[in-house]
Amino acid sequence: KGLSSRTVERRHILRPTLPMIVTSFLLLIIGMWTGQIILEQVFMWPGLGSLLYSAIQASDTAVIVGVVVIFGYLLAGTVFILDFLYGLLDPRIRVGLAGGRS
């Protein structure tokens, strides 16, 4: 009797752990972006990683800064998505104006 196992899994197991799962997933994505630089060099694929590697070898500062800025924007966008998802997934987190209670 009582709650079904599916309801227990969703309400009491999945819901409290979902923010941690989303955080781990997005950290995995960020790790894949940093690993792509090495992966592109190993398999000789054209992309941002090979562009960054060749720019470092040629001391091309403008290209190095551009690639770093692109990776920075990807990281900032990922963190923004993570904050938005936290507001949707965890009812304890409120999205609103800063500065205290209203």
Secondary structure, 3 states (H helix, E strand, C coil): CCCCHHHHHHHHHHHHHHHHHHHHHHHHHHHHHHHHHHHHHHHCCCCHHHHHHHHHHHCCHHHHHHHHHHHHHHHHHHHHHHHHHHHHHCCCCCCCCCCCCC
